[in-house]
Amino acid sequence: MNKTLMQYFDRMAKRYGPTHWWPGDSPFEIAIGAILTQNTAWTNVEKAIVNLKREKLLSPRRMLTCPIEKLETALRPSGYFRQKAQRVRLFCQHLMDHYGGSVARMSKRPLSELREELLSLNGIGPETADDILLYACGKTVFVVDAYTRRIFSRHGLMPPDIGYEDLRAYFEQHLEPDLHLYKEYHGLIVWTGKDFCRKQPKCDECPLAPLLHHK
């Protein structure tokens, strides 16, 4: 266990408490949210999820059988709604074809095999795949994002141009493979990045400010 990384975790946790990230009422809803959050803010995804629930579309079968225009309209708040409608349908079709529409059944596959499988689907990149693996499937994979890179490069722990896989490997090599820790750590990074470590950072108010001497 890396002491420095846990200092960051502890300071963010003291500021925010348990994040209960990722929000969602079911593994399937979480997986769909992971696809929809690409290139948009989470608040927009929440609006799309509300639409899906209102229209009773939040199941693999219903997403596949409803008119595509109805699905697109529900997803409109999330942006790129035509593209995202195709992507969620592709995921739903894969889920139906291979797992009878069950995320729980899909989750029984070994991590490395399932990650490769998700990455083979059009529109699912490493971050989206890892979101699904960690939060929907309960796999111990550490999710990193732009906030992770920004926070820890500004603190001098890694170069600002570090690649996704190298960044993910850094956390997985320096933290215990604990599901709750991985979920909370990523959630805390998201909240801290959104509130403080912006493109124009608010360092004076940031809970991580005392750790900037690592730079």
TIRO-2110 file (N, C-alpha, C; in Angstrom, 1 decimal):
// TIRO-2110
0.9, -1.2, 0.0, N, 1, A
0.0, 0.0, 0.0, CA, 1, A
0.9, 1.2, 0.0, C, 1, A
0.7, 2.1, -0.9, N, 2, A
1.5, 3.3, -1.1, CA, 2, A
1.0, 4.4, -0.1, C, 2, A
1.8, 4.8, 0.8, N, 3, A
1.4, 5.8, 1.8, CA, 3, A
1.0, 7.1, 1.2, C, 3, A
1.7, 7.6, 0.2, N, 4, A
1.4, 8.9, -0.4, CA, 4, A
0.0, 8.8, -1.0, C, 4, A
-0.3, 7.8, -1.8, N, 5, A
-1.6, 7.7, -2.4, CA, 5, A
-2.8, 7.7, -1.3, C, 5, A
-2.5, 7.0, -0.2, N, 6, A
-3.5, 6.9, 0.8, CA, 6, A
-3.6, 8.3, 1.5, C, 6, A
-2.6, 9.1, 1.6, N, 7, A
-2.7, 10.5, 2.1, CA, 7, A
-3.7, 11.3, 1.3, C, 7, A
-3.6, 11.1, 0.0, N, 8, A
-4.6, 11.8, -0.9, CA, 8, A
-6.0, 11.3, -0.7, C, 8, A
-6.1, 10.0, -0.6, N, 9, A
-7.4, 9.4, -0.4, CA, 9, A
-8.0, 9.9, 0.9, C, 9, A
-7.2, 9.9, 2.0, N, 10, A
-7.7, 10.3, 3.3, CA, 10, A
-8.2, 11.8, 3.3, C, 10, A
-7.4, 12.6, 2.7, N, 11, A
-7.8, 14.1, 2.7, CA, 11, A
-9.1, 14.3, 1.9, C, 11, A
-9.2, 13.6, 0.7, N, 12, A
-10.4, 13.8, 0.0, CA, 12, A
-11.6, 13.2, 0.7, C, 12, A
-11.4, 12.0, 1.4, N, 13, A
-12.5, 11.4, 2.1, CA, 13, A
-12.9, 12.2, 3.3, C, 13, A
-12.0, 12.9, 3.9, N, 14, A
-12.3, 13.8, 5.0, CA, 14, A
-13.2, 15.0, 4.5, C, 14, A
-12.9, 15.4, 3.3, N, 15, A
-13.7, 16.6, 2.8, CA, 15, A
-15.1, 16.1, 2.3, C, 15, A
-15.2, 15.0, 1.7, N, 16, A
-16.4, 14.6, 1.1, CA, 16, A
-17.2, 13.5, 1.8, C, 16, A
-16.5, 12.7, 2.6, N, 17, A
-17.2, 11.5, 3.2, CA, 17, A
-17.5, 10.5, 2.1, C, 17, A
-18.2, 9.4, 2.4, N, 18, A
-18.5, 8.4, 1.4, CA, 18, A
-19.3, 9.0, 0.2, C, 18, A
-18.8, 8.7, -1.0, N, 19, A
-19.4, 9.3, -2.2, CA, 19, A
-20.5, 8.4, -2.8, C, 19, A
-20.5, 7.1, -2.5, N, 20, A
-21.4, 6.2, -3.0, CA, 20, A
-21.5, 6.2, -4.5, C, 20, A
-20.3, 6.5, -5.1, N, 21, A
-20.2, 6.6, -6.6, CA, 21, A
-20.0, 5.2, -7.1, C, 21, A
-20.6, 4.7, -8.1, N, 22, A
-21.3, 5.3, -9.1, CA, 22, A
-22.8, 5.2, -8.9, C, 22, A
-23.6, 6.3, -9.1, N, 23, A
-25.0, 6.2, -8.8, CA, 23, A
-25.8, 5.4, -9.8, C, 23, A
-26.8, 4.6, -9.3, N, 24, A
-27.6, 3.8, -10.2, CA, 24, A
-28.3, 2.8, -9.4, C, 24, A
-29.5, 2.4, -9.9, N, 25, A
-30.4, 1.5, -9.2, CA, 25, A
-30.1, 0.0, -9.5, C, 25, A
-29.4, -0.2, -10.6, N, 26, A
-29.1, -1.6, -11.0, CA, 26, A
-27.8, -1.6, -11.8, C, 26, A
-27.1, -2.8, -11.9, N, 27, A
-25.9, -2.9, -12.7, CA, 27, A
-26.1, -2.5, -14.1, C, 27, A
-27.3, -2.8, -14.7, N, 28, A
-27.6, -2.4, -16.1, CA, 28, A
-27.6, -0.9, -16.2, C, 28, A
-28.3, -0.3, -15.3, N, 29, A
-28.4, 1.2, -15.3, CA, 29, A
-27.0, 1.8, -15.2, C, 29, A
-26.2, 1.3, -14.4, N, 30, A
-24.8, 1.8, -14.2, CA, 30, A
-24.0, 1.6, -15.5, C, 30, A
-24.2, 0.5, -16.2, N, 31, A
-23.5, 0.3, -17.4, CA, 31, A
-23.9, 1.2, -18.5, C, 31, A
-25.2, 1.5, -18.6, N, 32, A
-25.7, 2.4, -19.6, CA, 32, A
-25.2, 3.8, -19.2, C, 32, A
-25.2, 4.2, -18.0, N, 33, A
-24.7, 5.5, -17.6, CA, 33, A
-23.3, 5.7, -18.0, C, 33, A
-22.5, 4.6, -17.9, N, 34, A
-21.1, 4.7, -18.2, CA, 34, A
-20.9, 5.0, -19.7, C, 34, A
-21.8, 4.4, -20.6, N, 35, A
-21.7, 4.7, -22.0, CA, 35, A
-22.2, 6.1, -22.3, C, 35, A
-23.2, 6.6, -21.6, N, 36, A
-23.8, 7.9, -21.9, CA, 36, A
-23.0, 9.0, -21.4, C, 36, A
-22.1, 8.8, -20.4, N, 37, A
-21.3, 9.9, -19.8, CA, 37, A
-20.1, 10.3, -20.7, C, 37, A
-19.9, 9.6, -21.8, N, 38, A
-18.8, 10.0, -22.7, CA, 38, A
-19.1, 11.4, -23.2, C, 38, A
-18.1, 12.3, -23.1, N, 39, A
-18.2, 13.6, -23.7, CA, 39, A
-19.3, 14.5, -23.2, C, 39, A
-19.7, 14.2, -21.9, N, 40, A
-20.8, 15.1, -21.3, CA, 40, A
-20.7, 15.1, -19.8, C, 40, A
-21.4, 16.0, -19.2, N, 41, A
-21.4, 16.1, -17.7, CA, 41, A
-22.4, 15.1, -17.2, C, 41, A
-22.2, 14.6, -15.9, N, 42, A
-23.0, 13.6, -15.3, CA, 42, A
-24.5, 14.1, -15.2, C, 42, A
-24.6, 15.4, -15.0, N, 43, A
-26.0, 16.0, -14.8, CA, 43, A
-26.8, 15.7, -16.1, C, 43, A
-26.2, 15.8, -17.2, N, 44, A
-26.9, 15.5, -18.5, CA, 44, A
-27.3, 14.0, -18.6, C, 44, A
-26.4, 13.1, -18.1, N, 45, A
-26.7, 11.7, -18.1, CA, 45, A
-27.9, 11.4, -17.2, C, 45, A
-27.9, 12.1, -16.0, N, 46, A
-29.0, 11.9, -15.1, CA, 46, A
-30.4, 12.2, -15.8, C, 46, A
-30.4, 13.3, -16.6, N, 47, A
-31.6, 13.6, -17.3, CA, 47, A
-32.1, 12.5, -18.3, C, 47, A
-31.1, 12.0, -19.0, N, 48, A
-31.4, 10.9, -19.9, CA, 48, A
-31.9, 9.7, -19.2, C, 48, A
-31.3, 9.3, -18.1, N, 49, A
-31.7, 8.2, -17.3, CA, 49, A
-33.1, 8.3, -16.8, C, 49, A
-33.5, 9.6, -16.4, N, 50, A
-34.8, 9.8, -16.0, CA, 50, A
-35.8, 9.6, -17.1, C, 50, A
-35.4, 10.1, -18.3, N, 51, A
-36.2, 9.9, -19.5, CA, 51, A
-36.4, 8.4, -19.8, C, 51, A
-35.3, 7.6, -19.7, N, 52, A
-35.4, 6.2, -20.0, CA, 52, A
-36.4, 5.5, -19.0, C, 52, A
-36.3, 5.9, -17.7, N, 53, A
-37.2, 5.3, -16.7, CA, 53, A
-38.7, 5.7, -17.0, C, 53, A
-38.9, 7.0, -17.3, N, 54, A
-40.2, 7.4, -17.5, CA, 54, A
-40.9, 6.7, -18.7, C, 54, A
-40.1, 6.4, -19.8, N, 55, A
-40.6, 5.8, -21.0, CA, 55, A
-40.5, 4.2, -20.8, C, 55, A
-40.1, 3.8, -19.6, N, 56, A
-39.9, 2.3, -19.4, CA, 56, A
-39.1, 1.6, -20.4, C, 56, A
-37.9, 2.3, -20.7, N, 57, A
-37.0, 1.7, -21.7, CA, 57, A
-35.7, 1.1, -21.0, C, 57, A
-35.6, 1.2, -19.7, N, 58, A
-34.3, 0.8, -19.1, CA, 58, A
-34.2, -0.7, -18.9, C, 58, A
-34.2, -1.4, -20.0, N, 59, A
-33.9, -2.8, -20.0, CA, 59, A
-33.3, -3.1, -21.4, C, 59, A
-32.5, -4.1, -21.5, N, 60, A
-31.9, -4.5, -22.8, CA, 60, A
-32.9, -4.7, -23.9, C, 60, A
-33.9, -5.5, -23.5, N, 61, A
-34.9, -5.9, -24.5, CA, 61, A
-35.7, -4.7, -25.0, C, 61, A
-36.1, -3.8, -24.1, N, 62, A
-36.9, -2.6, -24.5, CA, 62, A
-36.1, -1.6, -25.3, C, 62, A
-34.8, -1.5, -25.0, N, 63, A
-34.0, -0.6, -25.8, CA, 63, A
-33.8, -1.1, -27.2, C, 63, A
-33.8, -2.4, -27.4, N, 64, A
-33.6, -3.0, -28.7, CA, 64, A
-34.9, -3.0, -29.5, C, 64, A
-36.1, -3.1, -28.8, N, 65, A
-37.3, -3.3, -29.6, CA, 65, A
-38.1, -2.0, -29.8, C, 65, A
-37.8, -1.0, -29.0, N, 66, A
-38.5, 0.3, -29.2, CA, 66, A
-38.0, 1.0, -30.5, C, 66, A
-38.8, 1.8, -31.1, N, 67, A
-38.4, 2.6, -32.2, CA, 67, A
-37.1, 3.4, -31.9, C, 67, A
-36.2, 3.4, -32.8, N, 68, A
-34.9, 4.1, -32.6, CA, 68, A
-35.1, 5.6, -32.2, C, 68, A
-36.1, 6.2, -32.9, N, 69, A
-36.4, 7.6, -32.6, CA, 69, A
-36.8, 7.8, -31.2, C, 69, A
-37.5, 6.9, -30.6, N, 70, A
-38.0, 7.0, -29.2, CA, 70, A
-36.8, 7.0, -28.3, C, 70, A
-35.8, 6.1, -28.6, N, 71, A
-34.6, 5.9, -27.8, CA, 71, A
-33.8, 7.2, -27.9, C, 71, A
-33.6, 7.7, -29.1, N, 72, A
-32.8, 8.9, -29.4, CA, 72, A
-33.4, 10.1, -28.6, C, 72, A
-34.7, 10.2, -28.6, N, 73, A
-35.4, 11.3, -27.9, CA, 73, A
-35.1, 11.2, -26.4, C, 73, A
-35.1, 10.0, -25.8, N, 74, A
-34.9, 9.9, -24.4, CA, 74, A
-33.4, 10.2, -24.1, C, 74, A
-32.5, 9.9, -25.0, N, 75, A
-31.1, 10.1, -24.7, CA, 75, A
-30.6, 11.5, -25.1, C, 75, A
-31.5, 12.3, -25.7, N, 76, A
-31.1, 13.7, -26.2, CA, 76, A
-30.3, 14.5, -25.2, C, 76, A
-30.7, 14.5, -23.9, N, 77, A
-29.9, 15.4, -22.9, CA, 77, A
-28.5, 15.0, -22.8, C, 77, A
-28.1, 13.8, -23.1, N, 78, A
-26.7, 13.4, -22.9, CA, 78, A
-25.8, 13.8, -24.1, C, 78, A
-26.3, 14.4, -25.1, N, 79, A
-25.5, 14.8, -26.2, CA, 79, A
-25.1, 13.7, -27.1, C, 79, A
-24.8, 14.0, -28.4, N, 80, A
-24.5, 13.0, -29.4, CA, 80, A
-25.5, 11.8, -29.3, C, 80, A
-26.8, 12.2, -29.2, N, 81, A
-27.8, 11.2, -28.8, CA, 81, A
-28.0, 10.1, -29.9, C, 81, A
-27.8, 10.4, -31.2, N, 82, A
-27.9, 9.4, -32.2, CA, 82, A
-26.8, 8.4, -32.1, C, 82, A
-25.6, 8.9, -31.9, N, 83, A
-24.5, 8.0, -31.8, CA, 83, A
-24.6, 7.1, -30.5, C, 83, A
-25.0, 7.7, -29.4, N, 84, A
-25.1, 7.0, -28.2, CA, 84, A
-26.3, 6.0, -28.2, C, 84, A
-27.3, 6.3, -28.9, N, 85, A
-28.4, 5.3, -29.1, CA, 85, A
-27.9, 4.1, -29.8, C, 85, A
-27.0, 4.3, -30.8, N, 86, A
-26.5, 3.1, -31.5, CA, 86, A
-25.5, 2.3, -30.5, C, 86, A
-24.8, 3.1, -29.7, N, 87, A
-23.8, 2.4, -28.8, CA, 87, A
-24.5, 1.6, -27.7, C, 87, A
-25.6, 2.2, -27.1, N, 88, A
-26.3, 1.4, -26.1, CA, 88, A
-27.0, 0.2, -26.7, C, 88, A
-27.5, 0.4, -27.9, N, 89, A
-28.1, -0.8, -28.5, CA, 89, A
-27.1, -1.9, -28.8, C, 89, A
-25.9, -1.5, -29.3, N, 90, A
-24.9, -2.5, -29.5, CA, 90, A
-24.5, -3.2, -28.2, C, 90, A
-24.4, -2.5, -27.2, N, 91, A
-24.1, -3.1, -25.9, CA, 91, A
-25.3, -4.1, -25.5, C, 91, A
-26.5, -3.6, -25.6, N, 92, A
-27.7, -4.4, -25.3, CA, 92, A
-27.8, -5.7, -26.1, C, 92, A
-27.5, -5.5, -27.4, N, 93, A
-27.5, -6.7, -28.3, CA, 93, A
-26.5, -7.7, -27.8, C, 93, A
-25.3, -7.3, -27.5, N, 94, A
-24.2, -8.2, -27.0, CA, 94, A
-24.7, -8.8, -25.7, C, 94, A
-25.3, -8.1, -24.8, N, 95, A
-25.7, -8.6, -23.6, CA, 95, A
-26.8, -9.7, -23.8, C, 95, A
-27.7, -9.4, -24.7, N, 96, A
-28.8, -10.4, -25.0, CA, 96, A
-28.2, -11.6, -25.6, C, 96, A
-27.3, -11.4, -26.6, N, 97, A
-26.8, -12.6, -27.4, CA, 97, A
-26.0, -13.5, -26.6, C, 97, A
-25.2, -13.0, -25.6, N, 98, A
-24.2, -13.8, -24.9, CA, 98, A
-24.6, -14.1, -23.4, C, 98, A
-25.5, -13.2, -22.9, N, 99, A
-25.7, -13.4, -21.4, CA, 99, A
-27.2, -13.3, -21.1, C, 99, A
-28.1, -13.5, -22.1, N, 100, A
-29.5, -13.4, -21.8, CA, 100, A
-30.0, -12.1, -21.2, C, 100, A
-29.2, -11.0, -21.5, N, 101, A
-29.6, -9.7, -21.0, CA, 101, A
-29.2, -9.5, -19.6, C, 101, A
-28.4, -10.3, -19.0, N, 102, A
-28.0, -10.2, -17.6, CA, 102, A
-26.6, -9.7, -17.4, C, 102, A
-26.5, -8.6, -16.7, N, 103, A
-25.1, -8.0, -16.4, CA, 103, A
-24.5, -9.0, -15.3, C, 103, A
-25.3, -9.5, -14.4, N, 104, A
-24.8, -10.4, -13.4, CA, 104, A
-24.2, -11.6, -14.0, C, 104, A
-24.8, -12.2, -15.1, N, 105, A
-24.2, -13.3, -15.8, CA, 105, A
-22.9, -12.9, -16.5, C, 105, A
-22.9, -11.8, -17.1, N, 106, A
-21.7, -11.3, -17.7, CA, 106, A
-20.6, -11.1, -16.7, C, 106, A
-20.9, -10.7, -15.5, N, 107, A
-19.9, -10.4, -14.5, CA, 107, A
-19.2, -11.6, -14.0, C, 107, A
-19.7, -12.8, -14.3, N, 108, A
-19.0, -14.0, -13.9, CA, 108, A
-17.8, -14.4, -14.8, C, 108, A
-17.6, -13.7, -15.9, N, 109, A
-16.4, -13.9, -16.7, CA, 109, A
-15.2, -13.3, -16.0, C, 109, A
-14.0, -14.0, -16.2, N, 110, A
-12.8, -13.4, -15.6, CA, 110, A
-12.5, -12.0, -16.1, C, 110, A
-11.9, -11.2, -15.3, N, 111, A
-11.7, -9.8, -15.5, CA, 111, A
-11.0, -9.5, -16.9, C, 111, A
-9.9, -10.2, -17.1, N, 112, A
-9.1, -9.9, -18.3, CA, 112, A
-9.9, -10.2, -19.5, C, 112, A
-10.6, -11.3, -19.5, N, 113, A
-11.4, -11.7, -20.7, CA, 113, A
-12.5, -10.8, -20.9, C, 113, A
-13.2, -10.4, -19.8, N, 114, A
-14.4, -9.5, -20.0, CA, 114, A
-13.9, -8.1, -20.4, C, 114, A
-12.8, -7.6, -19.9, N, 115, A
-12.3, -6.3, -20.4, CA, 115, A
-12.0, -6.3, -21.9, C, 115, A
-11.4, -7.4, -22.3, N, 116, A
-11.1, -7.5, -23.8, CA, 116, A
-12.4, -7.5, -24.6, C, 116, A
-13.4, -8.2, -24.1, N, 117, A
-14.6, -8.4, -24.7, CA, 117, A
-15.3, -7.0, -24.8, C, 117, A
-15.4, -6.3, -23.7, N, 118, A
-16.0, -4.9, -23.8, CA, 118, A
-15.3, -4.0, -24.7, C, 118, A
-14.0, -4.0, -24.7, N, 119, A
-13.2, -3.2, -25.6, CA, 119, A
-13.4, -3.5, -27.0, C, 119, A
-13.9, -4.7, -27.4, N, 120, A
-14.1, -5.0, -28.8, CA, 120, A
-15.4, -4.4, -29.3, C, 120, A
-16.2, -3.9, -28.4, N, 121, A
-17.5, -3.3, -28.8, CA, 121, A
-17.3, -1.9, -29.3, C, 121, A
-17.9, -1.5, -30.4, N, 122, A
-17.7, -0.2, -31.0, CA, 122, A
-18.2, 0.9, -30.0, C, 122, A
-17.4, 1.9, -29.7, N, 123, A
-17.8, 3.0, -28.8, CA, 123, A
-17.5, 2.7, -27.4, C, 123, A
-16.9, 1.6, -27.0, N, 124, A
-16.5, 1.4, -25.6, CA, 124, A
-15.0, 1.4, -25.6, C, 124, A
-14.4, 2.5, -25.0, N, 125, A
-13.0, 2.6, -24.8, CA, 125, A
-12.6, 2.2, -23.4, C, 125, A
-11.3, 2.3, -23.1, N, 126, A
-10.8, 1.8, -21.8, CA, 126, A
-11.5, 2.4, -20.6, C, 126, A
-11.8, 3.7, -20.6, N, 127, A
-12.4, 4.3, -19.4, CA, 127, A
-13.8, 3.8, -19.2, C, 127, A
-14.6, 3.7, -20.3, N, 128, A
-16.0, 3.2, -20.2, CA, 128, A
-16.0, 1.7, -19.8, C, 128, A
-15.1, 1.0, -20.4, N, 129, A
-15.0, -0.5, -20.1, CA, 129, A
-14.7, -0.6, -18.6, C, 129, A
-13.8, 0.1, -18.1, N, 130, A
-13.4, 0.0, -16.7, CA, 130, A
-14.5, 0.5, -15.7, C, 130, A
-15.2, 1.5, -16.2, N, 131, A
-16.4, 2.0, -15.4, CA, 131, A
-17.4, 0.8, -15.2, C, 131, A
-17.7, 0.1, -16.3, N, 132, A
-18.6, -1.0, -16.3, CA, 132, A
-18.1, -2.1, -15.5, C, 132, A
-16.8, -2.4, -15.6, N, 133, A
-16.2, -3.5, -14.9, CA, 133, A
-16.2, -3.3, -13.4, C, 133, A
-15.8, -2.1, -13.0, N, 134, A
-15.7, -1.8, -11.5, CA, 134, A
-17.1, -1.6, -10.9, C, 134, A
-18.0, -0.8, -11.5, N, 135, A
-19.2, -0.4, -10.8, CA, 135, A
-20.4, -1.3, -11.1, C, 135, A
-20.4, -1.9, -12.3, N, 136, A
-21.6, -2.7, -12.7, CA, 136, A
-21.3, -4.2, -12.5, C, 136, A
-20.0, -4.6, -12.6, N, 137, A
-19.6, -6.0, -12.6, CA, 137, A
-18.9, -6.3, -11.3, C, 137, A
-18.5, -5.3, -10.5, N, 138, A
-17.8, -5.6, -9.2, CA, 138, A
-16.4, -6.2, -9.4, C, 138, A
-15.7, -5.8, -10.4, N, 139, A
-14.3, -6.2, -10.7, CA, 139, A
-13.3, -5.2, -10.2, C, 139, A
-12.2, -5.7, -9.6, N, 140, A
-11.2, -4.8, -9.0, CA, 140, A
-10.3, -4.3, -10.1, C, 140, A
-10.8, -3.3, -10.8, N, 141, A
-10.0, -2.6, -11.8, CA, 141, A
-10.1, -1.1, -11.5, C, 141, A
-9.0, -0.4, -11.5, N, 142, A
-9.0, 1.0, -11.1, CA, 142, A
-9.3, 1.9, -12.3, C, 142, A
-10.4, 2.7, -12.1, N, 143, A
-10.8, 3.6, -13.2, CA, 143, A
-10.0, 4.9, -13.1, C, 143, A
-9.4, 5.4, -14.2, N, 144, A
-8.7, 6.7, -14.2, CA, 144, A
-9.4, 7.5, -15.3, C, 144, A
-9.3, 8.8, -15.1, N, 145, A
-9.9, 9.7, -16.1, CA, 145, A
-9.1, 11.0, -16.2, C, 145, A
-9.6, 12.0, -16.9, N, 146, A
-8.8, 13.3, -17.1, CA, 146, A
-8.6, 13.9, -15.7, C, 146, A
-9.5, 13.8, -14.8, N, 147, A
-9.3, 14.4, -13.4, CA, 147, A
-8.1, 13.7, -12.7, C, 147, A
-8.0, 12.4, -12.9, N, 148, A
-6.9, 11.7, -12.3, CA, 148, A
-5.6, 12.2, -12.8, C, 148, A
-5.5, 12.3, -14.1, N, 149, A
-4.2, 12.7, -14.7, CA, 149, A
-3.9, 14.2, -14.3, C, 149, A
-4.9, 15.0, -14.3, N, 150, A
-4.7, 16.4, -14.0, CA, 150, A
-4.2, 16.6, -12.5, C, 150, A
-4.9, 16.0, -11.6, N, 151, A
-4.6, 16.1, -10.2, CA, 151, A
-3.2, 15.6, -9.9, C, 151, A
-2.9, 14.4, -10.3, N, 152, A
-1.6, 13.8, -9.9, CA, 152, A
-0.4, 14.3, -10.7, C, 152, A
-0.7, 14.8, -11.9, N, 153, A
0.4, 15.4, -12.6, CA, 153, A
0.8, 16.8, -12.0, C, 153, A
-0.3, 17.5, -11.7, N, 154, A
0.0, 18.8, -11.0, CA, 154, A
0.7, 18.7, -9.7, C, 154, A
0.5, 17.5, -9.1, N, 155, A
1.2, 17.3, -7.8, CA, 155, A
2.6, 16.6, -8.0, C, 155, A
2.9, 16.4, -9.3, N, 156, A
4.3, 16.0, -9.6, CA, 156, A
4.5, 14.5, -9.4, C, 156, A
3.4, 13.7, -9.3, N, 157, A
3.5, 12.3, -9.1, CA, 157, A
3.6, 11.5, -10.4, C, 157, A
3.3, 12.2, -11.5, N, 158, A
3.4, 11.5, -12.9, CA, 158, A
3.4, 12.6, -13.9, C, 158, A
3.9, 12.2, -15.1, N, 159, A
3.9, 13.2, -16.2, CA, 159, A
2.5, 13.5, -16.7, C, 159, A
2.2, 14.8, -17.2, N, 160, A
0.9, 15.2, -17.6, CA, 160, A
0.4, 14.4, -18.9, C, 160, A
1.4, 13.8, -19.6, N, 161, A
1.0, 13.1, -20.8, CA, 161, A
1.0, 11.6, -20.7, C, 161, A
0.9, 11.1, -19.4, N, 162, A
0.9, 9.7, -19.2, CA, 162, A
-0.3, 9.1, -19.8, C, 162, A
-0.1, 7.9, -20.4, N, 163, A
-1.2, 7.2, -21.1, CA, 163, A
-2.2, 6.6, -20.2, C, 163, A
-3.4, 6.2, -20.7, N, 164, A
-4.4, 5.6, -19.8, CA, 164, A
-3.9, 4.4, -19.1, C, 164, A
-3.4, 3.4, -19.9, N, 165, A
-3.0, 2.2, -19.3, CA, 165, A
-1.9, 2.3, -18.3, C, 165, A
-0.9, 3.2, -18.5, N, 166, A
0.1, 3.4, -17.6, CA, 166, A
-0.4, 4.1, -16.3, C, 166, A
-1.3, 5.0, -16.5, N, 167, A
-1.9, 5.6, -15.3, CA, 167, A
-2.7, 4.6, -14.5, C, 167, A
-3.5, 3.8, -15.1, N, 168, A
-4.3, 2.8, -14.4, CA, 168, A
-3.3, 1.8, -13.7, C, 168, A
-2.3, 1.4, -14.4, N, 169, A
-1.3, 0.5, -13.8, CA, 169, A
-0.6, 1.1, -12.5, C, 169, A
-0.4, 2.4, -12.6, N, 170, A
0.3, 3.0, -11.4, CA, 170, A
-0.6, 2.8, -10.2, C, 170, A
-1.9, 3.1, -10.3, N, 171, A
-2.7, 3.0, -9.1, CA, 171, A
-2.9, 1.5, -8.7, C, 171, A
-3.1, 0.6, -9.7, N, 172, A
-3.3, -0.8, -9.3, CA, 172, A
-2.0, -1.4, -8.7, C, 172, A
-0.8, -0.9, -9.1, N, 173, A
0.4, -1.4, -8.5, CA, 173, A
0.7, -0.8, -7.1, C, 173, A
0.1, 0.3, -6.8, N, 174, A
0.4, 1.0, -5.5, CA, 174, A
-0.7, 0.9, -4.5, C, 174, A
-1.9, 0.4, -4.9, N, 175, A
-3.0, 0.2, -3.9, CA, 175, A
-3.4, -1.2, -3.8, C, 175, A
-3.9, -1.6, -2.6, N, 176, A
-4.5, -2.9, -2.4, CA, 176, A
-5.6, -3.1, -3.4, C, 176, A
-5.8, -4.3, -4.0, N, 177, A
-6.9, -4.6, -4.9, CA, 177, A
-8.2, -4.7, -4.1, C, 177, A
-8.7, -3.6, -3.6, N, 178, A
-9.9, -3.6, -2.8, CA, 178, A
-11.0, -2.9, -3.5, C, 178, A
-12.2, -3.6, -3.7, N, 179, A
-13.3, -3.1, -4.5, CA, 179, A
-13.8, -1.8, -4.0, C, 179, A
-14.1, -1.7, -2.6, N, 180, A
-14.6, -0.5, -2.0, CA, 180, A
-13.6, 0.6, -2.2, C, 180, A
-12.3, 0.4, -1.9, N, 181, A
-11.3, 1.4, -2.1, CA, 181, A
-11.3, 2.0, -3.5, C, 181, A
-11.3, 1.1, -4.5, N, 182, A
-11.2, 1.5, -5.9, CA, 182, A
-12.4, 2.4, -6.2, C, 182, A
-13.6, 2.0, -5.8, N, 183, A
-14.8, 2.7, -6.1, CA, 183, A
-14.8, 4.1, -5.4, C, 183, A
-14.4, 4.1, -4.2, N, 184, A
-14.4, 5.4, -3.4, CA, 184, A
-13.3, 6.3, -3.9, C, 184, A
-12.2, 5.8, -4.2, N, 185, A
-11.0, 6.6, -4.6, CA, 185, A
-11.4, 7.3, -5.9, C, 185, A
-11.9, 6.6, -6.9, N, 186, A
-12.3, 7.2, -8.2, CA, 186, A
-13.4, 8.2, -8.0, C, 186, A
-14.4, 7.9, -7.1, N, 187, A
-15.5, 8.9, -6.9, CA, 187, A
-14.9, 10.2, -6.2, C, 187, A
-14.0, 10.0, -5.3, N, 188, A
-13.4, 11.2, -4.7, CA, 188, A
-12.6, 12.0, -5.6, C, 188, A
-11.9, 11.4, -6.6, N, 189, A
-11.1, 12.1, -7.6, CA, 189, A
-12.1, 12.9, -8.5, C, 189, A
-13.2, 12.3, -8.9, N, 190, A
-14.2, 13.0, -9.7, CA, 190, A
-14.7, 14.2, -9.0, C, 190, A
-15.1, 14.1, -7.8, N, 191, A
-15.6, 15.2, -7.0, CA, 191, A
-14.6, 16.3, -6.8, C, 191, A
-13.4, 15.9, -6.4, N, 192, A
-12.3, 16.9, -6.2, CA, 192, A
-11.9, 17.6, -7.5, C, 192, A
-11.8, 16.8, -8.6, N, 193, A
-11.5, 17.4, -9.8, CA, 193, A
-12.5, 18.4, -10.3, C, 193, A
-13.8, 18.1, -10.1, N, 194, A
-14.9, 18.9, -10.6, CA, 194, A
-15.0, 20.2, -9.7, C, 194, A
-14.7, 20.1, -8.4, N, 195, A
-14.9, 21.3, -7.6, CA, 195, A
-13.6, 22.1, -7.5, C, 195, A
-12.5, 21.5, -7.6, N, 196, A
-11.2, 22.3, -7.3, CA, 196, A
-10.2, 22.2, -8.4, C, 196, A
-9.9, 21.0, -8.9, N, 197, A
-8.8, 20.9, -9.9, CA, 197, A
-9.3, 21.1, -11.3, C, 197, A
-9.8, 22.2, -11.6, N, 198, A
-10.3, 22.6, -12.9, CA, 198, A
-9.2, 23.0, -13.8, C, 198, A
-9.5, 23.4, -15.0, N, 199, A
-8.5, 23.9, -15.9, CA, 199, A
-7.8, 25.2, -15.2, C, 199, A
-8.7, 26.0, -14.6, N, 200, A
-8.2, 27.1, -13.7, CA, 200, A
-8.4, 26.6, -12.3, C, 200, A
-7.4, 26.0, -11.7, N, 201, A
-7.6, 25.4, -10.4, CA, 201, A
-7.9, 26.4, -9.2, C, 201, A
-8.6, 25.8, -8.2, N, 202, A
-8.9, 26.6, -7.0, CA, 202, A
-8.1, 25.9, -5.9, C, 202, A
-6.8, 26.1, -6.0, N, 203, A
-5.9, 25.4, -5.0, CA, 203, A
-6.0, 25.8, -3.6, C, 203, A
-6.3, 27.1, -3.3, N, 204, A
-6.4, 27.5, -2.0, CA, 204, A
-7.5, 26.8, -1.2, C, 204, A
-8.6, 26.4, -1.8, N, 205, A
-9.7, 25.8, -1.1, CA, 205, A
-9.6, 24.3, -1.2, C, 205, A
-8.7, 23.7, -2.0, N, 206, A
-8.7, 22.3, -2.3, CA, 206, A
-8.2, 21.5, -1.1, C, 206, A
-8.9, 20.4, -0.7, N, 207, A
-8.4, 19.5, 0.4, CA, 207, A
-7.0, 18.9, 0.2, C, 207, A
-6.5, 18.9, -1.1, N, 208, A
-5.2, 18.4, -1.4, CA, 208, A
-4.1, 19.4, -1.4, C, 208, A
-4.5, 20.7, -1.1, N, 209, A
-3.5, 21.8, -1.2, CA, 209, A
-2.2, 21.5, -0.3, C, 209, A
-2.4, 21.0, 0.9, N, 210, A
-1.2, 20.7, 1.8, CA, 210, A
-0.3, 19.7, 1.2, C, 210, A
-0.7, 18.9, 0.2, N, 211, A
0.2, 17.9, -0.4, CA, 211, A
0.9, 18.4, -1.6, C, 211, A
0.7, 19.7, -2.0, N, 212, A
1.4, 20.2, -3.2, CA, 212, A
2.9, 20.3, -3.0, C, 212, A
3.4, 20.1, -1.7, N, 213, A
4.9, 20.1, -1.6, CA, 213, A
5.5, 18.9, -2.2, C, 213, A
4.7, 17.9, -2.6, N, 214, A
5.3, 16.8, -3.3, CA, 214, A
5.8, 17.2, -4.7, C, 214, A
5.3, 18.3, -5.2, N, 215, A
5.6, 18.7, -6.6, CA, 215, A
7.1, 18.9, -6.8, C, 215, A
END
